[in-house]
Amino acid sequence: MRIGLLTNSLCKPKMLSLLETAKWAEENGFEELELGPSAPLDESVLEQASLHIKLGAIIYCRNPLLPGLEGADFKEQTLKRIRLAGKLGIPKVITSTGIDRGYEWDEAFDFHDGIRKLPIRSMDPVVSLMNEYLEASESCGTKICLETCPIMGNIAISPYLLSLIFDKVPNKRLGLCYDPSHLVWEMMDPYRPILTFKDRLYHVHGKDAEIDRKRLDEVGILSDFSWWRYRVPGLGEISWVKMVSNLYEADYDGVISIEHEDPVWEGSVCKVKKGILIGKRTIEKAIHPEKP
């Protein structure tokens, strides 16, 4: 396994350029970059960045199933990245499924044997979109990886729903970008899905989450999101030794890409870098426990 970096936290206005981010990542022992939405889609800039560090993935998570021009633009932006990845030999594009707001969550689930289940008809727009992405990436073999974030227009948010998607889209180039931090605050086991979906596990985000139990007791899970926050690996609920152990058991030999959204380590380039390196050291110790 190797450690990579998602560019979002550093490569943005008033922070660093993509080339500066690539050079810093190389100097600090990262092995590949995951290009976030703010990274320029300029081929010459990306080629310069690739001289310093491997470009391993492009991520763009929005809701392309929104009606009208907004959804159409999100879809085209995703397709643009798929085409660019194929042209530059970037092996993975990470995205969300989209969600058809014509099916409200309270209405889109039917009861069967006392369990609420998503009806197949509401999966149709997602299945159609995923097949379109796969067709666009077919000639170059780029893999389409579904993020597990429930906020960015996505239904790939639980083992149950992932199973439905993969059953409906059997093409093995559609896989999983596994971000365990989301399962933490959704109150799910963040370790077991690694083994459940080992055949579709193509990318992993190194991100943690922290639960404020006192605040949770005060507001409950439905009032707001004030009872949890994202943290860099090592400062949240996840045991990264167990996480890495499960990845080894699943024969995962890919990247753990650090995604920094930790509010404690934001505000300046210096603080963001320190936060990223805390996460990197945590994962390094889990991968290489024999090293001091």
Secondary structure, DSSP 8 states (H G I E B T S, - for coil): -EEEEEGGGTBSTTSB-HHHHHHHHHHTT--EEEE-TTS---HHHHHHHHTTSEEEEEEE---TTSSHHHHHHHHHHHHHHHHHHHHHT--EEEE-----TTS-TTTS-EEETTEEE--GGGGHHHHHHHHHHHHHHTTTT-EEEEE--SSSS----SHHHHHHHHHH---TTEEEEE-HHHHHHTTS-SSHHHHHTGGGEEEEEE-EEEE-HHHHHHHTTTS-STTEEEE-TTSSS--HHHHHHHHHHTT--SEEEE----GGG-SSHHHHHHHHHHHHHHHHHHH-TT--
